[in-house]
Amino acid sequence: MEPEKAKNTQNEQRLYYSIGEMASMLSVNTSLIRFWEKEFDIIKPKRNKKGTRFFTKRDVENLHLIYNLVKERGYTLKGAKEKLKNNPEKIHEDAEIINTLKKVRKFLLEVKKEL
């Protein structure tokens, strides 16, 4: 199952996302988000006095990258950490290309249905 990106129009203005929203975007459990937060030091949500997590847009991007590496490309946690550490720009670039290709594929499948 493919994770959903944040909705472009309304959510572009949002500063923070809850852990439930993050889990929903990635189609994973909140426990996995918490686990990845502990495992990957690039995930640093803000917390209120109660300890509730609030994820920034940067956290959203990083969680999508982790999802892509671990769930879609089959990296181990160790491998994903090394990849993010050694070449983060390339990972971002690859993720953008993959997302663009997925959108094109979805569009083409919709066009095929219309034929």
Secondary structure, DSSP 8 states (H G I E B T S, - for coil): -------HHHHTT---B-HHHHHHHHTS-HHHHHHHHHH-TT---EE-TT--EEB-HHHHHHHHHHHIIIIIS---HHHHHHHHHH-HHHHHHHHHHHHHHHHHHHHHHHHHHH-
